[in-house]
Amino acid sequence: MQSRGETQLPPKNRQMLYHVHRIVHPPVGLAPGLDGPGGPTGLEGLEGLAGPAGRLGGPSAPDSQRLAISSSPANMVSTVSSFILKTCCGVKSLNSCGGRVAVVADAAQFYSSSGFEDEMCEGAVWLYRATGNAQYLTEAKGYNSAAWAWALSWDDKKVACQLLLYEETKDAQYKQQVVGFMAGWSEQGSISYTPCGLAWRDKWGANRYAGNTAFLALAAAEAGILTVKYRTWAVEQMNYLLGDNNHDDGCFSFAIGVGDTYPVSPHHRSASCGDIPEPCSEDNLHV
């Protein structure tokens, strides 16, 4: 099993501006696998495939239903279920996948990971949902950390793992881990709030962190954890991002194209360039 990372090695990718559909240099993909360097990245690819399979044919479904799904070539989910069963290093245990924590060296200078346990935990739960194999759930529990995450981000998914484990087990310890994380994001917690109400974790990607936590809050609410409180908080954060914020005495949407006022010069390589045939270079950055 392999998943693709960046389409260029990170240093080159970050030094260039280009229309994405006019790339003239050959792409150099990073291809981590479950049995090689960058295993957690490969596992996250499996998570994306396991999601729909788990929803329609996961462990809550009887064996006959899962088998029926797997035998139907017309059903995309069936293909996913079968694929997962055949590709996890040929076995039904993540622990046997060698080299899973090695770093993809070319990407490490930009996206080094503080740990791999959260990805392994999250992926194991999704594989359990897709296959019904209890070994995956056991391994997910082993990878879980009781610590509260700094945020829900590309590098820290502990709280996502904790919520997934609660959904599958209804074990109070996982619920308390989620509640502890969310308490830190309340106005009485450790997170700062802007004058207009955004939960502000960090200057780089402030909206990302608030939006991710709003998503987590909604998922927790769906799982029956402080449903009204978390839904209310999540909606407030999402409304802020979409323009209900009195930013500069007006309503400023941080989602491009939503509302009347929104960013017009985003930090996005292709969006920094005009339409073809206009040139695309550093001179166009943020123009």
Secondary structure as a PSIPRED ss2 file (coil, helix, strand):
# PSIPRED VFORMAT (PSIPRED V4.0)

   1 M C   1.000  0.000  0.000
   2 Q E   0.000  0.000  1.000
   3 S C   1.000  0.000  0.000
   4 R C   1.000  0.000  0.000
   5 G C   1.000  0.000  0.000
   6 E C   1.000  0.000  0.000
   7 T C   1.000  0.000  0.000
   8 Q C   1.000  0.000  0.000
   9 L C   1.000  0.000  0.000
  10 P H   0.000  1.000  0.000
  11 P H   0.000  1.000  0.000
  12 K H   0.000  1.000  0.000
  13 N H   0.000  1.000  0.000
  14 R H   0.000  1.000  0.000
  15 Q C   1.000  0.000  0.000
  16 M C   1.000  0.000  0.000
  17 L C   1.000  0.000  0.000
  18 Y C   1.000  0.000  0.000
  19 H C   1.000  0.000  0.000
  20 V H   0.000  1.000  0.000
  21 H H   0.000  1.000  0.000
  22 R H   0.000  1.000  0.000
  23 I C   1.000  0.000  0.000
  24 V C   1.000  0.000  0.000
  25 H C   1.000  0.000  0.000
  26 P C   1.000  0.000  0.000
  27 P C   1.000  0.000  0.000
  28 V C   1.000  0.000  0.000
  29 G C   1.000  0.000  0.000
  30 L C   1.000  0.000  0.000
  31 A C   1.000  0.000  0.000
  32 P C   1.000  0.000  0.000
  33 G E   0.000  0.000  1.000
  34 L C   1.000  0.000  0.000
  35 D C   1.000  0.000  0.000
  36 G C   1.000  0.000  0.000
  37 P C   1.000  0.000  0.000
  38 G C   1.000  0.000  0.000
  39 G H   0.000  1.000  0.000
  40 P H   0.000  1.000  0.000
  41 T H   0.000  1.000  0.000
  42 G H   0.000  1.000  0.000
  43 L H   0.000  1.000  0.000
  44 E H   0.000  1.000  0.000
  45 G H   0.000  1.000  0.000
  46 L H   0.000  1.000  0.000
  47 E H   0.000  1.000  0.000
  48 G H   0.000  1.000  0.000
  49 L H   0.000  1.000  0.000
  50 A H   0.000  1.000  0.000
  51 G H   0.000  1.000  0.000
  52 P H   0.000  1.000  0.000
  53 A H   0.000  1.000  0.000
  54 G H   0.000  1.000  0.000
  55 R H   0.000  1.000  0.000
  56 L H   0.000  1.000  0.000
  57 G H   0.000  1.000  0.000
  58 G C   1.000  0.000  0.000
  59 P C   1.000  0.000  0.000
  60 S C   1.000  0.000  0.000
  61 A C   1.000  0.000  0.000
  62 P C   1.000  0.000  0.000
  63 D H   0.000  1.000  0.000
  64 S H   0.000  1.000  0.000
  65 Q H   0.000  1.000  0.000
  66 R H   0.000  1.000  0.000
  67 L H   0.000  1.000  0.000
  68 A H   0.000  1.000  0.000
  69 I H   0.000  1.000  0.000
  70 S H   0.000  1.000  0.000
  71 S C   1.000  0.000  0.000
  72 S C   1.000  0.000  0.000
  73 P C   1.000  0.000  0.000
  74 A C   1.000  0.000  0.000
  75 N C   1.000  0.000  0.000
  76 M H   0.000  1.000  0.000
  77 V H   0.000  1.000  0.000
  78 S H   0.000  1.000  0.000
  79 T H   0.000  1.000  0.000
  80 V H   0.000  1.000  0.000
  81 S H   0.000  1.000  0.000
  82 S H   0.000  1.000  0.000
  83 F H   0.000  1.000  0.000
  84 I H   0.000  1.000  0.000
  85 L H   0.000  1.000  0.000
  86 K H   0.000  1.000  0.000
  87 T H   0.000  1.000  0.000
  88 C C   1.000  0.000  0.000
  89 C C   1.000  0.000  0.000
  90 G C   1.000  0.000  0.000
  91 V C   1.000  0.000  0.000
  92 K C   1.000  0.000  0.000
  93 S C   1.000  0.000  0.000
  94 L H   0.000  1.000  0.000
  95 N H   0.000  1.000  0.000
  96 S H   0.000  1.000  0.000
  97 C C   1.000  0.000  0.000
  98 G C   1.000  0.000  0.000
  99 G C   1.000  0.000  0.000
 100 R C   1.000  0.000  0.000
 101 V C   1.000  0.000  0.000
 102 A C   1.000  0.000  0.000
 103 V C   1.000  0.000  0.000
 104 V C   1.000  0.000  0.000
 105 A H   0.000  1.000  0.000
 106 D H   0.000  1.000  0.000
 107 A H   0.000  1.000  0.000
 108 A H   0.000  1.000  0.000
 109 Q H   0.000  1.000  0.000
 110 F H   0.000  1.000  0.000
 111 Y H   0.000  1.000  0.000
 112 S C   1.000  0.000  0.000
 113 S C   1.000  0.000  0.000
 114 S C   1.000  0.000  0.000
 115 G C   1.000  0.000  0.000
 116 F C   1.000  0.000  0.000
 117 E H   0.000  1.000  0.000
 118 D H   0.000  1.000  0.000
 119 E H   0.000  1.000  0.000
 120 M H   0.000  1.000  0.000
 121 C H   0.000  1.000  0.000
 122 E H   0.000  1.000  0.000
 123 G H   0.000  1.000  0.000
 124 A H   0.000  1.000  0.000
 125 V H   0.000  1.000  0.000
 126 W H   0.000  1.000  0.000
 127 L H   0.000  1.000  0.000
 128 Y H   0.000  1.000  0.000
 129 R H   0.000  1.000  0.000
 130 A H   0.000  1.000  0.000
 131 T H   0.000  1.000  0.000
 132 G C   1.000  0.000  0.000
 133 N C   1.000  0.000  0.000
 134 A H   0.000  1.000  0.000
 135 Q H   0.000  1.000  0.000
 136 Y H   0.000  1.000  0.000
 137 L H   0.000  1.000  0.000
 138 T H   0.000  1.000  0.000
 139 E H   0.000  1.000  0.000
 140 A H   0.000  1.000  0.000
 141 K H   0.000  1.000  0.000
 142 G H   0.000  1.000  0.000
 143 Y H   0.000  1.000  0.000
 144 N C   1.000  0.000  0.000
 145 S C   1.000  0.000  0.000
 146 A C   1.000  0.000  0.000
 147 A C   1.000  0.000  0.000
 148 W C   1.000  0.000  0.000
 149 A C   1.000  0.000  0.000
 150 W C   1.000  0.000  0.000
 151 A C   1.000  0.000  0.000
 152 L C   1.000  0.000  0.000
 153 S C   1.000  0.000  0.000
 154 W C   1.000  0.000  0.000
 155 D C   1.000  0.000  0.000
 156 D C   1.000  0.000  0.000
 157 K C   1.000  0.000  0.000
 158 K H   0.000  1.000  0.000
 159 V H   0.000  1.000  0.000
 160 A H   0.000  1.000  0.000
 161 C H   0.000  1.000  0.000
 162 Q H   0.000  1.000  0.000
 163 L H   0.000  1.000  0.000
 164 L H   0.000  1.000  0.000
 165 L H   0.000  1.000  0.000
 166 Y H   0.000  1.000  0.000
 167 E H   0.000  1.000  0.000
 168 E H   0.000  1.000  0.000
 169 T H   0.000  1.000  0.000
 170 K C   1.000  0.000  0.000
 171 D C   1.000  0.000  0.000
 172 A H   0.000  1.000  0.000
 173 Q H   0.000  1.000  0.000
 174 Y H   0.000  1.000  0.000
 175 K H   0.000  1.000  0.000
 176 Q H   0.000  1.000  0.000
 177 Q H   0.000  1.000  0.000
 178 V H   0.000  1.000  0.000
 179 V H   0.000  1.000  0.000
 180 G H   0.000  1.000  0.000
 181 F H   0.000  1.000  0.000
 182 M H   0.000  1.000  0.000
 183 A H   0.000  1.000  0.000
 184 G H   0.000  1.000  0.000
 185 W C   1.000  0.000  0.000
 186 S C   1.000  0.000  0.000
 187 E C   1.000  0.000  0.000
 188 Q C   1.000  0.000  0.000
 189 G C   1.000  0.000  0.000
 190 S C   1.000  0.000  0.000
 191 I C   1.000  0.000  0.000
 192 S E   0.000  0.000  1.000
 193 Y E   0.000  0.000  1.000
 194 T C   1.000  0.000  0.000
 195 P C   1.000  0.000  0.000
 196 C C   1.000  0.000  0.000
 197 G C   1.000  0.000  0.000
 198 L C   1.000  0.000  0.000
 199 A E   0.000  0.000  1.000
 200 W E   0.000  0.000  1.000
 201 R C   1.000  0.000  0.000
 202 D C   1.000  0.000  0.000
 203 K C   1.000  0.000  0.000
 204 W C   1.000  0.000  0.000
 205 G C   1.000  0.000  0.000
 206 A H   0.000  1.000  0.000
 207 N H   0.000  1.000  0.000
 208 R H   0.000  1.000  0.000
 209 Y H   0.000  1.000  0.000
 210 A H   0.000  1.000  0.000
 211 G H   0.000  1.000  0.000
 212 N H   0.000  1.000  0.000
 213 T H   0.000  1.000  0.000
 214 A H   0.000  1.000  0.000
 215 F H   0.000  1.000  0.000
 216 L H   0.000  1.000  0.000
 217 A H   0.000  1.000  0.000
 218 L H   0.000  1.000  0.000
 219 A H   0.000  1.000  0.000
 220 A H   0.000  1.000  0.000
 221 A H   0.000  1.000  0.000
 222 E H   0.000  1.000  0.000
 223 A C   1.000  0.000  0.000
 224 G C   1.000  0.000  0.000
 225 I C   1.000  0.000  0.000
 226 L C   1.000  0.000  0.000
 227 T H   0.000  1.000  0.000
 228 V H   0.000  1.000  0.000
 229 K H   0.000  1.000  0.000
 230 Y H   0.000  1.000  0.000
 231 R H   0.000  1.000  0.000
 232 T H   0.000  1.000  0.000
 233 W H   0.000  1.000  0.000
 234 A H   0.000  1.000  0.000
 235 V H   0.000  1.000  0.000
 236 E H   0.000  1.000  0.000
 237 Q H   0.000  1.000  0.000
 238 M H   0.000  1.000  0.000
 239 N H   0.000  1.000  0.000
 240 Y H   0.000  1.000  0.000
 241 L H   0.000  1.000  0.000
 242 L C   1.000  0.000  0.000
 243 G C   1.000  0.000  0.000
 244 D C   1.000  0.000  0.000
 245 N C   1.000  0.000  0.000
 246 N C   1.000  0.000  0.000
 247 H E   0.000  0.000  1.000
 248 D C   1.000  0.000  0.000
 249 D C   1.000  0.000  0.000
 250 G E   0.000  0.000  1.000
 251 C C   1.000  0.000  0.000
 252 F C   1.000  0.000  0.000
 253 S C   1.000  0.000  0.000
 254 F C   1.000  0.000  0.000
 255 A C   1.000  0.000  0.000
 256 I C   1.000  0.000  0.000
 257 G C   1.000  0.000  0.000
 258 V C   1.000  0.000  0.000
 259 G C   1.000  0.000  0.000
 260 D C   1.000  0.000  0.000
 261 T C   1.000  0.000  0.000
 262 Y C   1.000  0.000  0.000
 263 P C   1.000  0.000  0.000
 264 V C   1.000  0.000  0.000
 265 S C   1.000  0.000  0.000
 266 P C   1.000  0.000  0.000
 267 H C   1.000  0.000  0.000
 268 H C   1.000  0.000  0.000
 269 R C   1.000  0.000  0.000
 270 S H   0.000  1.000  0.000
 271 A H   0.000  1.000  0.000
 272 S H   0.000  1.000  0.000
 273 C C   1.000  0.000  0.000
 274 G C   1.000  0.000  0.000
 275 D C   1.000  0.000  0.000
 276 I C   1.000  0.000  0.000
 277 P C   1.000  0.000  0.000
 278 E C   1.000  0.000  0.000
 279 P C   1.000  0.000  0.000
 280 C C   1.000  0.000  0.000
 281 S C   1.000  0.000  0.000
 282 E H   0.000  1.000  0.000
 283 D H   0.000  1.000  0.000
 284 N H   0.000  1.000  0.000
 285 L C   1.000  0.000  0.000
 286 H C   1.000  0.000  0.000
 287 V C   1.000  0.000  0.000
